[in-house]
Amino acid sequence: MKERDNRNDLQNNSNVKVWTVNESNYFSRVDKFLRKMLKNVPLSAIYKFLRTGKVKINGKKVKDPSTKLNIGDVIELIEESLDNYSREYLELKPVKMDLDIIYEDELIIAINKPAGVSVHPGKNVNKPSIIEGLIHYGKENGFEPFLVHRLDKETSGVLIVAKDRSVARELSEIISSRNVEKIYNALVFGKVQKVTINTPIDGQDAVSHIIPIEYFRVKLNGISVELSFLEVEIETGRKHQIRKHLSSINCPIVGDKDYGNFRLNREFSKNFGLKRHFLHCKQMKFVFNGRNYNILAQLPKDLTTVIKYLNAESGKD
């Protein structure tokens, strides 16, 4: 009785928020759970709550954003008034969209995500997002979509979505573990040899296996430049992992505005018409619910056109 009274006292305190993890609100990681519960709080503030010890799970402080949750866990946010936060939150609305569906069964749907479209609505984004298109498709076909991983706005390729929350829970665990093959294609400046990059990202393990497929040499503004077309398999899925890893070995992805070479990007775009970074999720392979999934997404036209031009420029055609 005393424990229950204490919990009621916490819930009545304006500087403490308490939630119990259940089937309807479950997310596998504490940061994802808090993002869902605190829709009006910026993500940067949520990570600060964790970093400064203001989040407890079952009475113990946690600071790792990737801390796993279980049904029945009690989450507390302490010593923080949420009245200070008023981030605008837009409810997701169904939007009819021409989705490139590459696989579908009763558990999941996979699309070949186009470049230039965000997976989820964000700041200063006026264009409908992929999840809004999936919500519309789900309403027409009797399911509710749940994202289990993401791709950057300018990255194309395989995007897998669960058709209910329980499937999303299990798939999220698989995808965040090392029990899935995630293979990308990338075009980078420089000549890259076969290498494994394991430089940590944001203090977390990150492993990328780089395999060169083809080399090119072209002239950009009169200067001879080498390029490498790569296959990249990642064991982990840190934010911007491939882009950061390739930049760390001085071979940034062509067109990458954040970690790339501005001068070379500008000249390459002028010569070859590429309007985004050259990164594509080619394949995801995993076992789920007793089935072997091998989802493939063809390289889109804008990227195949670049490869064709590079072959011609390099005298390979």
Wavefront OBJ file of the C-alpha trace (Angstrom):
o trace
v 0.000 0.000 0.000
v 2.846 2.362 0.875
v 4.498 1.827 -2.538
v 1.201 2.562 -4.324
v 0.726 5.747 -2.255
v 4.235 6.880 -3.173
v 3.518 6.326 -6.844
v 0.305 8.355 -6.608
v 2.301 11.146 -4.956
v 4.728 11.056 -7.892
v 1.949 11.277 -10.442
v 0.445 14.252 -8.636
v 3.783 16.094 -8.687
v 3.952 18.453 -11.696
v 7.711 17.864 -11.947
v 7.372 14.074 -12.227
v 5.815 12.029 -15.024
v 5.167 8.297 -14.656
v 4.227 5.760 -17.317
v 3.808 1.993 -17.307
v 4.904 0.169 -20.457
v 2.035 -1.863 -21.930
v 1.033 -3.459 -25.217
v -0.414 -0.236 -26.621
v 2.542 2.072 -25.893
v 5.488 -0.354 -26.094
v 8.732 0.620 -27.798
v 11.871 -1.484 -27.460
v 14.152 1.427 -26.427
v 13.664 4.060 -23.767
v 14.483 6.979 -26.110
v 11.850 5.843 -28.620
v 9.306 5.422 -25.821
v 9.961 8.945 -24.535
v 9.744 10.405 -28.040
v 6.284 8.873 -28.356
v 5.126 10.003 -24.913
v 6.638 13.509 -25.076
v 5.497 14.666 -28.497
v 5.890 18.361 -27.670
v 9.459 18.007 -26.373
v 12.419 18.363 -28.806
v 14.546 15.258 -29.275
v 17.611 17.151 -28.026
v 15.831 17.790 -24.714
v 14.855 14.117 -24.367
v 18.491 13.076 -24.753
v 19.444 15.718 -22.187
v 16.913 14.237 -19.724
v 18.675 10.888 -20.128
v 22.188 12.314 -19.991
v 21.492 14.249 -16.777
v 19.913 11.337 -14.916
v 16.315 12.518 -14.967
v 14.915 9.242 -16.336
v 14.322 6.155 -14.203
v 13.241 2.643 -15.138
v 11.782 0.684 -12.231
v 13.347 3.143 -9.799
v 16.871 3.086 -11.284
v 18.357 5.976 -13.244
v 19.279 5.204 -16.864
v 21.413 7.306 -19.178
v 21.808 5.062 -22.239
v 19.190 6.005 -24.891
v 19.214 2.424 -26.202
v 18.243 0.870 -22.842
v 15.765 -1.935 -23.550
v 12.217 -1.905 -22.192
v 9.861 -4.717 -21.219
v 6.102 -4.828 -20.772
v 5.321 -3.762 -17.187
v 8.359 -1.484 -16.755
v 7.647 1.791 -14.942
v 9.273 4.860 -16.523
v 9.712 8.056 -14.522
v 10.811 11.501 -15.644
v 11.841 13.417 -12.524
v 12.753 16.994 -11.627
v 11.579 18.392 -14.956
v 8.639 20.652 -15.721
v 7.262 19.938 -19.175
v 5.496 23.311 -19.192
v 8.747 24.725 -20.596
v 8.318 22.825 -23.855
v 5.858 23.673 -26.596
v 7.244 22.086 -29.749
v 4.533 21.967 -32.377
v 3.433 18.408 -33.036
v 1.486 17.549 -36.136
v -0.702 14.469 -36.025
v -0.027 12.060 -38.840
v -2.675 12.139 -41.538
v -3.262 9.608 -44.331
v -2.071 10.841 -47.728
v -2.584 8.980 -50.987
v 0.842 8.226 -52.394
v 2.313 6.170 -55.227
v 4.327 3.686 -53.154
v 6.865 1.425 -54.871
v 5.946 -1.783 -53.020
v 8.623 -4.455 -53.503
v 7.300 -7.035 -51.024
v 4.196 -7.582 -48.916
v 2.699 -10.327 -46.793
v 0.372 -10.425 -43.765
v 3.156 -9.293 -41.387
v 5.237 -6.696 -43.213
v 5.353 -4.410 -46.198
v 8.582 -3.271 -47.858
v 8.950 -0.360 -50.242
v 11.730 1.015 -52.402
v 11.864 4.443 -50.789
v 12.536 7.283 -53.238
v 15.134 9.953 -52.509
v 13.864 13.367 -51.486
v 10.972 12.083 -49.364
v 11.229 11.936 -45.564
v 10.226 8.755 -43.774
v 8.508 10.818 -41.065
v 7.366 14.466 -40.935
v 9.984 16.880 -39.661
v 10.774 20.541 -39.221
v 10.491 22.627 -42.399
v 9.153 19.630 -44.351
v 6.105 20.485 -46.455
v 6.033 17.360 -48.593
v 3.979 14.357 -47.331
v 6.125 11.708 -45.652
v 6.369 7.989 -46.376
v 4.587 7.025 -43.150
v 1.613 9.215 -44.125
v 1.414 7.407 -47.457
v 1.601 4.073 -45.644
v -1.170 5.101 -43.244
v -3.439 5.752 -46.250
v -2.468 2.436 -47.834
v -3.018 0.672 -44.504
v -6.496 2.138 -44.072
v -7.446 0.817 -47.491
v -6.009 -2.628 -46.754
v -6.911 -3.176 -43.119
v -3.693 -2.659 -41.177
v -1.826 -0.004 -39.180
v 1.795 0.617 -40.250
v 4.659 0.880 -37.759
v 8.162 2.008 -38.680
v 10.918 -0.344 -37.487
v 13.899 1.503 -38.995
v 14.532 4.637 -41.035
v 16.433 5.953 -44.024
v 17.713 9.499 -44.452
v 15.569 11.762 -46.610
v 18.042 11.676 -49.531
v 18.780 7.936 -49.230
v 16.740 5.551 -51.371
v 16.108 1.839 -51.049
v 14.651 -0.884 -48.851
v 12.344 0.355 -46.103
v 10.561 -2.304 -44.043
v 7.362 -1.520 -42.135
v 5.436 -3.736 -39.710
v 1.693 -4.226 -40.021
v 0.948 -4.270 -36.294
v 2.602 -3.269 -33.025
v 3.632 -6.756 -31.888
v 5.355 -7.426 -35.216
v 7.037 -4.020 -34.953
v 8.367 -4.890 -31.501
v 10.006 -8.110 -32.704
v 11.283 -6.636 -35.976
v 12.798 -3.641 -34.178
v 14.761 -6.045 -31.986
v 16.021 -7.974 -35.022
v 16.977 -4.880 -37.014
v 18.730 -3.173 -34.103
v 20.677 -6.388 -33.410
v 23.301 -7.890 -35.683
v 20.915 -10.590 -36.921
v 20.125 -8.842 -40.194
v 22.186 -8.257 -43.334
v 21.940 -4.611 -44.432
v 23.694 -3.880 -47.723
v 23.998 -0.482 -49.398
v 25.468 0.885 -52.611
v 27.495 4.082 -52.446
v 29.597 6.167 -54.806
v 32.501 7.978 -53.182
v 35.349 10.264 -54.120
v 38.725 8.505 -53.950
v 39.963 4.967 -54.498
v 38.756 2.670 -51.716
v 40.196 -0.770 -51.060
v 38.326 -3.537 -49.244
v 38.241 -2.479 -45.610
v 36.264 -2.738 -42.390
v 35.695 0.537 -40.545
v 34.866 0.188 -36.845
v 35.239 3.749 -35.595
v 32.645 4.338 -32.811
v 29.854 6.821 -33.548
v 28.497 8.970 -30.719
v 30.230 6.671 -28.248
v 28.591 3.514 -29.609
v 30.057 0.584 -31.548
v 29.716 0.936 -35.315
v 30.940 -1.534 -37.937
v 30.888 -1.046 -41.726
v 32.354 -3.540 -44.214
v 33.405 -1.816 -47.458
v 33.775 -3.752 -50.725
v 34.726 -1.952 -53.967
v 32.764 -2.984 -57.055
v 34.061 -0.617 -59.720
v 36.485 2.296 -60.096
v 36.173 5.372 -62.310
v 38.413 8.273 -63.256
v 36.859 11.490 -64.567
v 37.772 15.142 -64.994
v 35.991 17.706 -62.832
v 36.819 21.301 -63.745
v 39.948 20.058 -65.510
v 41.186 17.996 -62.545
v 41.433 14.200 -62.704
v 39.340 12.631 -59.935
v 39.043 8.984 -58.892
v 35.721 7.517 -57.743
v 34.742 4.167 -56.235
v 31.381 2.422 -56.557
v 30.951 0.392 -53.375
v 28.919 -2.235 -51.640
v 28.677 -1.496 -47.922
v 27.393 -3.980 -45.347
v 26.694 -2.561 -41.906
v 26.525 -4.642 -38.736
v 25.145 -1.732 -36.731
v 22.733 1.058 -37.645
v 24.013 4.275 -36.102
v 22.769 7.627 -37.360
v 24.530 8.548 -40.632
v 26.880 5.598 -40.052
v 27.946 4.934 -43.641
v 28.278 8.627 -44.456
v 30.392 9.303 -41.364
v 32.561 6.209 -41.786
v 33.408 6.873 -45.425
v 34.126 10.525 -44.697
v 36.451 9.413 -41.870
v 38.755 7.708 -44.416
v 38.695 10.799 -46.679
v 36.418 9.129 -49.220
v 33.104 10.947 -48.707
v 29.935 9.955 -50.494
v 29.329 11.898 -53.702
v 26.708 14.580 -53.092
v 26.830 14.373 -49.284
v 26.130 17.904 -48.057
v 26.959 17.200 -44.411
v 30.130 15.106 -44.508
v 31.259 15.526 -48.116
v 33.464 17.739 -50.256
v 31.514 20.857 -51.221
v 33.715 21.800 -54.190
v 33.758 18.297 -55.718
v 30.023 17.856 -55.076
v 29.269 21.070 -56.951
v 31.403 20.100 -59.956
v 30.045 16.545 -60.014
v 26.445 17.760 -59.928
v 27.193 20.196 -62.739
v 28.738 17.456 -64.905
v 26.515 14.473 -64.122
v 23.223 15.953 -62.902
v 23.123 14.213 -59.519
v 20.804 16.134 -57.176
v 21.311 14.143 -53.946
v 23.869 11.978 -52.191
v 24.647 8.653 -53.848
v 23.530 6.171 -51.198
v 20.982 3.388 -51.688
v 19.843 0.553 -49.411
v 20.103 -2.369 -51.803
v 19.176 -5.358 -49.627
v 17.912 -6.441 -46.222
v 18.055 -10.103 -45.300
v 16.780 -11.638 -42.052
v 14.812 -14.478 -40.464
v 11.476 -13.625 -38.849
v 8.579 -15.768 -37.686
v 10.204 -18.859 -39.211
v 10.591 -17.247 -42.645
v 13.694 -16.235 -44.561
v 13.267 -12.693 -45.893
v 15.504 -11.362 -48.646
v 14.235 -7.933 -49.711
v 15.930 -6.315 -52.719
v 15.526 -2.822 -54.173
v 16.881 -1.968 -57.590
v 19.152 1.046 -57.960
v 16.866 3.939 -59.015
v 17.078 5.660 -62.384
v 18.937 8.774 -61.179
v 21.778 6.610 -59.818
v 21.925 4.134 -62.716
v 22.125 7.133 -65.058
v 25.142 8.451 -63.144
v 26.888 5.067 -63.408
v 26.156 4.984 -67.135
v 27.639 8.475 -67.599
v 30.711 7.526 -65.521
v 31.312 4.433 -67.654
v 31.114 6.557 -70.799
v 33.356 9.274 -69.315
v 35.901 6.669 -68.229
v 35.924 5.071 -71.661
v 34.377 1.791 -70.499
v 31.453 1.764 -72.952
l 1 2 3 4 5 6 7 8 9 10 11 12 13 14 15 16 17 18 19 20 21 22 23 24 25 26 27 28 29 30 31 32 33 34 35 36 37 38 39 40 41 42 43 44 45 46 47 48 49 50 51 52 53 54 55 56 57 58 59 60 61 62 63 64 65 66 67 68 69 70 71 72 73 74 75 76 77 78 79 80 81 82 83 84 85 86 87 88 89 90 91 92 93 94 95 96 97 98 99 100 101 102 103 104 105 106 107 108 109 110 111 112 113 114 115 116 117 118 119 120 121 122 123 124 125 126 127 128 129 130 131 132 133 134 135 136 137 138 139 140 141 142 143 144 145 146 147 148 149 150 151 152 153 154 155 156 157 158 159 160 161 162 163 164 165 166 167 168 169 170 171 172 173 174 175 176 177 178 179 180 181 182 183 184 185 186 187 188 189 190 191 192 193 194 195 196 197 198 199 200 201 202 203 204 205 206 207 208 209 210 211 212 213 214 215 216 217 218 219 220 221 222 223 224 225 226 227 228 229 230 231 232 233 234 235 236 237 238 239 240 241 242 243 244 245 246 247 248 249 250 251 252 253 254 255 256 257 258 259 260 261 262 263 264 265 266 267 268 269 270 271 272 273 274 275 276 277 278 279 280 281 282 283 284 285 286 287 288 289 290 291 292 293 294 295 296 297 298 299 300 301 302 303 304 305 306 307 308 309 310 311 312 313 314 315 316 317
